Amino acid sequence: MIRLVRALGVLIGSLVGYQIADLVRNEMLRGGGQPAPRLSALAIGITLGALVGWLAAPPVRRWFVASMMWVLHHLGGVPLRDVLAGAAGLILGLLVAFLVSIPLLGVPIIGRYIIPLCAVLVFGYLGLHLGIQRREDFLAAFPRLAERLAGRDRKLRRTSVPKLLDTSVIIDGRIADISETGFLEGPILVPRSVLAELQRIADASDQIRRNRGRRGLDILNRMQKKQQTVQIYEEEDDFALGQVDAQLVRLARAIGAWIVTNDYNLNKIAELQGVRVLNVNELANAIKPAMIPGEELSVHVIKDGKEAGQGVGYLDDGTMIVVEGGKRHIGETLDTVVTSVLQTVAGRMIFARPKALEKDGATR
């Protein structure tokens, strides 16, 4: 992309340099001077123009992309009815500017350029704002159009917001199933920095990290094959600084996107900066069947817990079960009774006691 932009800059610079050199040489001929040979003058103009174009192309591209992203970010939340009303007002303002400028074209010096430019700016600005302010009156003349636009605006607000995936939610894998069911609407974007982090994890020396990274790449490949809305987003140089989480938040703010994650810290950081977050753990907790004290569970104890005598097991969905007095039963499957449930954004934790202990307590 950089090479293409520089090549385009060189081409445009060469053409501009050619025209300027030819214009300067013709002016010198009219003045009676002795200009340089035509080929030499044109060669110098083309060379200087190409050099300026080569140097100026990257910063001009960055400025253009940043400007367009700023415009899209601010226009993304504007209802379609406001856009149409503003466009109608702008067209009317430009028409008035054209009609006003015609009789003033004969004014010396300023009549040909300055007056039409000022008229376009003034009446175009007034027409745009007048159209937006009077949009209800404008749409009242077309009630069926107003009704359709209102419905489309509601639909676009739900479906057009881009969703940025972070590394943790891709490795987790549940996002693939969620997106396939249609609950996640709008374009799904994976920033290039997130893809690079997945590649680094997949190339790690630690086998566990390497397996997690490869799982994330497999999940992403699966999503791209089944859904055309999943795209790799090429970030600009301004967003490729700092840690991946910070880049993700800056990018989300710039393009008006939501972040999809199950990282608790990223969730809080993004919310503090005004970025909306869709937390997969919150969704999973919301749809899990409620566990109440006294309910019986069959748990396979696989390791000891943090507190003395505790054993830890897991449900099929990954929920941690802390079994009081379960350390002595590591490697066994116990019938337990739920004593309490701890629900957090990071997940759910269930505390239980062996059913045998409950019976002993009741007998006593």
C-alpha positions as CSV (number, residue, x, y, z in Angstrom):
1,M,0.0,0.0,0.0
2,I,2.8,2.4,0.8
3,R,4.6,1.7,-2.4
4,L,1.3,2.1,-4.4
5,V,0.7,5.5,-2.6
6,R,4.2,6.7,-3.4
7,A,3.9,5.6,-7.0
8,L,0.7,7.6,-7.3
9,G,2.3,10.6,-5.6
10,V,5.2,10.4,-8.1
11,L,2.8,10.2,-11.0
12,I,0.7,13.2,-9.9
13,G,3.8,15.2,-8.9
14,S,5.4,14.5,-12.3
15,L,2.3,15.7,-14.1
16,V,2.0,18.9,-12.0
17,G,5.8,19.5,-12.4
18,Y,5.4,19.2,-16.1
19,Q,2.6,21.7,-16.3
20,I,4.3,24.2,-14.0
21,A,7.6,24.0,-16.0
22,D,5.8,24.4,-19.3
23,L,3.8,27.4,-17.9
24,V,6.9,29.1,-16.5
25,R,8.8,28.6,-19.8
26,N,5.9,30.1,-21.8
27,E,5.6,33.1,-19.5
28,M,9.4,33.7,-20.0
29,L,8.9,33.6,-23.8
30,R,6.2,36.1,-23.6
31,G,8.4,38.4,-21.5
32,G,11.1,38.3,-24.1
33,G,13.6,36.4,-21.9
34,Q,15.9,33.6,-22.9
35,P,14.4,30.5,-21.3
36,A,16.2,27.1,-21.0
37,P,15.6,24.6,-23.8
38,R,12.1,23.0,-23.6
39,L,13.2,19.5,-22.9
40,S,15.6,20.5,-20.1
41,A,13.0,22.7,-18.5
42,L,10.4,19.9,-18.7
43,A,12.8,17.3,-17.3
44,I,13.7,19.5,-14.4
45,G,10.0,20.2,-13.7
46,I,9.1,16.5,-13.9
47,T,12.0,15.5,-11.6
48,L,11.2,18.1,-9.0
49,G,7.5,17.3,-9.1
50,A,8.2,13.5,-8.8
51,L,10.4,14.1,-5.8
52,V,7.9,16.3,-4.0
53,G,5.1,13.7,-4.8
54,W,7.2,10.9,-3.4
55,L,7.9,12.7,-0.2
56,A,4.4,14.2,0.3
57,A,2.4,11.0,-0.6
58,P,2.6,9.2,2.8
59,P,1.7,12.2,5.1
60,V,-1.1,13.2,2.7
61,R,-2.5,9.7,2.7
62,R,-2.4,9.5,6.6
63,W,-4.2,12.9,6.8
64,F,-6.8,11.8,4.2
65,V,-7.5,8.5,6.0
66,A,-7.7,10.2,9.4
67,S,-10.0,12.8,8.0
68,M,-12.3,10.3,6.4
69,M,-12.4,8.2,9.6
70,W,-13.3,11.3,11.6
71,V,-16.1,12.1,9.2
72,L,-17.4,8.5,9.1
73,H,-17.2,8.3,12.9
74,H,-19.3,11.5,13.4
75,L,-21.7,10.6,10.5
76,G,-22.2,7.0,11.7
77,G,-24.6,8.0,14.4
78,V,-26.6,10.5,12.2
79,P,-30.0,9.3,11.3
80,L,-30.7,8.7,7.7
81,R,-33.6,11.2,7.8
82,D,-31.1,14.0,8.9
83,V,-28.7,13.1,6.1
84,L,-31.4,13.3,3.4
85,A,-32.8,16.5,4.8
86,G,-29.3,18.0,5.0
87,A,-28.5,17.0,1.5
88,A,-31.8,18.5,0.2
89,G,-31.0,21.7,2.0
90,L,-27.4,21.8,0.7
91,I,-28.6,21.3,-2.9
92,L,-31.1,24.1,-2.5
93,G,-28.4,26.4,-1.0
94,L,-26.0,25.7,-3.9
95,L,-28.8,26.4,-6.4
96,V,-29.4,29.8,-4.7
97,A,-25.7,30.5,-4.8
98,F,-25.5,29.8,-8.5
99,L,-28.5,32.1,-9.2
100,V,-27.0,34.9,-7.1
101,S,-23.6,34.6,-8.7
102,I,-24.8,34.9,-12.3
103,P,-25.5,38.7,-12.3
104,L,-22.3,39.4,-10.4
105,L,-19.9,37.6,-12.7
106,G,-19.2,40.9,-14.5
107,V,-17.8,42.6,-11.4
108,P,-14.0,43.3,-12.0
109,I,-11.4,41.1,-10.3
110,I,-13.7,39.5,-7.7
111,G,-16.7,38.7,-9.8
112,R,-15.3,35.6,-11.5
113,Y,-13.9,33.7,-8.6
114,I,-14.3,35.3,-5.2
115,I,-18.0,36.1,-5.3
116,P,-19.1,32.6,-6.5
117,L,-16.9,30.9,-3.9
118,C,-18.2,33.0,-1.1
119,A,-21.8,32.4,-2.3
120,V,-21.3,28.7,-2.4
121,L,-19.8,28.6,1.1
122,V,-22.5,30.9,2.6
123,F,-25.6,29.5,1.0
124,G,-24.4,25.9,1.0
125,Y,-23.8,26.2,4.8
126,L,-27.1,27.9,5.4
127,G,-29.0,25.4,3.3
128,L,-27.4,22.4,5.0
129,H,-28.3,23.5,8.5
130,L,-31.7,24.8,7.5
131,G,-32.5,21.4,6.0
132,I,-31.5,19.6,9.2
133,Q,-33.3,22.0,11.4
134,R,-36.5,21.8,9.4
135,R,-36.3,18.0,8.6
136,E,-39.6,17.3,10.3
137,D,-41.4,19.8,8.1
138,F,-39.6,18.3,5.1
139,L,-40.5,14.7,5.9
140,A,-44.1,15.7,6.9
141,A,-44.8,16.2,3.2
142,F,-43.8,12.5,2.6
143,P,-45.3,10.5,5.4
144,R,-44.7,7.1,3.9
145,L,-41.0,8.0,3.3
146,A,-40.7,9.3,6.9
147,E,-42.1,6.0,8.2
148,R,-39.7,3.9,6.2
149,L,-36.7,6.0,7.1
150,A,-37.5,5.7,10.8
151,G,-37.7,1.9,10.6
152,R,-34.5,1.8,8.6
153,D,-32.7,4.0,11.1
154,R,-33.6,1.7,14.0
155,K,-32.4,-1.3,12.0
156,L,-29.1,0.3,11.0
157,R,-28.3,1.3,14.6
158,R,-28.5,-2.4,15.5
159,T,-26.7,-3.9,12.6
160,S,-24.2,-1.4,11.2
161,V,-22.0,-1.0,14.3
162,P,-18.7,-2.8,13.6
163,K,-17.6,-5.4,16.3
164,L,-13.8,-5.7,17.1
165,L,-12.6,-9.0,18.4
166,D,-9.8,-9.2,20.8
167,T,-7.3,-12.0,21.2
168,S,-8.9,-13.6,24.3
169,V,-12.3,-14.0,22.8
170,I,-10.9,-15.6,19.6
171,I,-8.9,-18.1,21.6
172,D,-11.9,-18.8,23.8
173,G,-13.7,-20.1,20.8
174,R,-17.3,-19.5,21.9
175,I,-17.5,-16.4,19.6
176,A,-17.6,-18.6,16.6
177,D,-20.8,-20.4,17.7
178,I,-22.4,-17.1,18.9
179,S,-21.8,-15.4,15.5
180,E,-23.0,-18.4,13.6
181,T,-26.4,-18.3,15.4
182,G,-26.9,-14.7,14.2
183,F,-26.9,-13.0,17.7
184,L,-23.9,-10.9,16.7
185,E,-25.0,-8.5,14.0
186,G,-22.9,-6.2,11.8
187,P,-19.4,-6.5,10.4
188,I,-17.0,-8.4,12.5
189,L,-13.4,-7.0,12.4
190,V,-10.2,-8.6,13.5
191,P,-7.4,-5.9,13.7
192,R,-4.1,-6.8,12.2
193,S,-2.4,-6.3,15.6
194,V,-4.7,-9.0,17.1
195,L,-3.8,-11.4,14.3
196,A,-0.1,-10.7,14.9
197,E,-0.5,-11.4,18.6
198,L,-2.2,-14.7,17.8
199,Q,0.7,-15.6,15.6
200,R,3.2,-14.7,18.4
201,I,1.3,-17.0,20.8
202,A,1.1,-19.8,18.3
203,D,4.9,-19.5,17.8
204,A,5.7,-19.5,21.6
205,S,8.1,-22.0,23.1
206,D,5.7,-23.0,25.8
207,Q,3.4,-25.8,24.6
208,I,0.3,-24.6,26.4
209,R,0.6,-21.1,24.9
210,R,1.4,-22.5,21.5
211,N,-1.7,-24.7,21.6
212,R,-3.9,-21.7,22.6
213,G,-2.5,-19.6,19.8
214,R,-3.1,-22.3,17.2
215,R,-6.6,-22.8,18.5
216,G,-7.3,-19.1,18.1
217,L,-6.0,-19.2,14.5
218,D,-8.2,-22.3,13.8
219,I,-11.3,-20.5,15.2
220,L,-10.6,-17.4,13.1
221,N,-10.1,-19.5,10.0
222,R,-13.4,-21.3,10.7
223,M,-15.3,-18.0,11.1
224,Q,-13.9,-16.5,7.9
225,K,-14.9,-19.6,5.9
226,K,-18.5,-19.7,7.2
227,Q,-19.1,-15.9,7.5
228,Q,-18.2,-13.3,4.9
229,T,-18.8,-10.5,7.5
230,V,-15.5,-11.5,9.3
231,Q,-12.7,-9.3,7.9
232,I,-9.1,-8.6,8.8
233,Y,-8.9,-4.8,9.5
234,E,-5.7,-3.1,8.4
235,E,-4.9,-0.4,11.0
236,E,-3.1,2.9,10.2
237,D,0.3,3.6,11.6
238,D,-1.2,5.9,14.3
239,F,-3.0,2.9,15.8
240,A,0.0,0.5,15.7
241,L,1.6,1.9,18.9
242,G,1.5,0.6,22.4
243,Q,-0.1,-2.6,23.7
244,V,-2.7,-4.5,21.8
245,D,-5.5,-3.6,24.2
246,A,-4.7,0.1,24.0
247,Q,-4.6,-0.1,20.2
248,L,-8.0,-1.9,20.2
249,V,-9.6,0.8,22.4
250,R,-8.2,3.7,20.2
251,L,-9.4,2.0,17.0
252,A,-12.8,1.4,18.5
253,R,-13.2,5.0,19.4
254,A,-12.0,6.1,16.0
255,I,-14.4,4.0,13.9
256,G,-17.3,3.9,16.4
257,A,-17.0,0.1,16.9
258,W,-17.9,-2.1,19.9
259,I,-15.3,-4.5,21.4
260,V,-16.1,-8.1,21.9
261,T,-14.0,-9.7,24.6
262,N,-14.0,-11.9,27.8
263,D,-11.0,-10.0,29.3
264,Y,-12.2,-8.3,32.5
265,N,-9.4,-5.6,32.5
266,L,-10.0,-4.7,28.9
267,N,-13.7,-4.5,29.6
268,K,-13.2,-1.9,32.4
269,I,-10.6,0.1,30.5
270,A,-12.8,0.4,27.4
271,E,-15.9,1.4,29.4
272,L,-13.9,4.1,31.2
273,Q,-13.0,5.6,27.7
274,G,-16.6,5.5,26.5
275,V,-16.3,2.4,24.3
276,R,-19.2,-0.1,24.5
277,V,-18.1,-3.7,25.3
278,L,-19.8,-7.0,24.6
279,N,-18.5,-9.5,27.2
280,V,-18.9,-13.1,26.2
281,N,-18.7,-14.2,29.9
282,E,-21.6,-11.9,30.8
283,L,-23.6,-13.5,27.9
284,A,-22.7,-17.0,29.1
285,N,-23.6,-16.2,32.7
286,A,-26.9,-14.7,31.6
287,I,-28.0,-17.9,29.8
288,K,-26.7,-20.4,32.3
289,P,-29.3,-22.2,34.3
290,A,-29.5,-20.9,37.8
291,M,-27.8,-22.9,40.6
292,I,-29.5,-22.7,44.0
293,P,-28.2,-23.9,47.4
294,G,-29.4,-27.5,48.0
295,E,-29.1,-28.6,44.4
296,E,-27.2,-31.8,43.8
297,L,-24.2,-32.0,41.4
298,S,-21.9,-34.8,40.4
299,V,-18.3,-33.5,40.3
300,H,-15.1,-35.1,39.3
301,V,-12.4,-33.7,41.7
302,I,-9.2,-33.1,39.8
303,K,-7.0,-31.0,42.1
304,D,-6.8,-29.3,45.5
305,G,-8.1,-25.9,46.2
306,K,-6.5,-22.8,47.7
307,E,-7.9,-23.4,51.2
308,A,-7.0,-26.4,53.3
309,G,-9.0,-29.5,52.5
310,Q,-10.7,-28.1,49.4
311,G,-11.0,-30.0,46.1
312,V,-11.7,-28.4,42.7
313,G,-13.6,-29.8,39.8
314,Y,-15.3,-28.3,36.7
315,L,-18.6,-28.6,34.9
316,D,-18.7,-29.3,31.2
317,D,-19.0,-25.6,30.4
318,G,-15.9,-24.8,32.5
319,T,-17.6,-23.5,35.6
320,M,-15.3,-24.1,38.7
321,I,-16.7,-26.2,41.5
322,V,-15.0,-25.8,44.9
323,V,-15.8,-28.9,47.1
324,E,-15.3,-28.5,50.8
325,G,-13.3,-31.5,52.1
326,G,-12.8,-32.7,48.6
327,K,-9.0,-32.8,48.7
328,R,-9.0,-36.4,50.0
329,H,-11.2,-37.4,47.0
330,I,-8.9,-36.1,44.2
331,G,-9.4,-38.3,41.1
332,E,-12.8,-39.5,42.3
333,T,-16.3,-38.5,41.2
334,L,-18.5,-37.2,44.1
335,D,-22.1,-36.5,44.6
336,T,-22.2,-33.0,46.1
337,V,-24.7,-30.5,47.3
338,V,-24.5,-26.8,46.3
339,T,-24.0,-24.5,49.3
340,S,-23.5,-21.2,47.6
341,V,-22.9,-19.5,44.2
342,L,-20.5,-16.6,43.4
343,Q,-21.4,-14.8,40.3
344,T,-18.9,-12.3,38.8
345,V,-18.2,-10.7,35.4
346,A,-15.1,-13.0,35.1
347,G,-17.3,-16.1,35.5
348,R,-19.2,-18.2,38.0
349,M,-17.9,-20.2,40.9
350,I,-19.9,-22.8,42.8
351,F,-19.2,-24.0,46.3
352,A,-20.4,-27.4,47.4
353,R,-20.0,-30.1,50.0
354,P,-19.9,-33.9,49.5
355,K,-23.4,-35.3,49.8
356,A,-22.1,-37.8,52.4
357,L,-21.2,-35.0,54.7
358,E,-24.6,-33.5,54.4
359,K,-26.2,-36.8,55.4
360,D,-23.9,-37.1,58.3
361,G,-24.8,-33.6,59.5
362,A,-28.5,-34.3,59.2
363,T,-28.2,-37.6,61.2
364,R,-26.4,-35.9,64.0
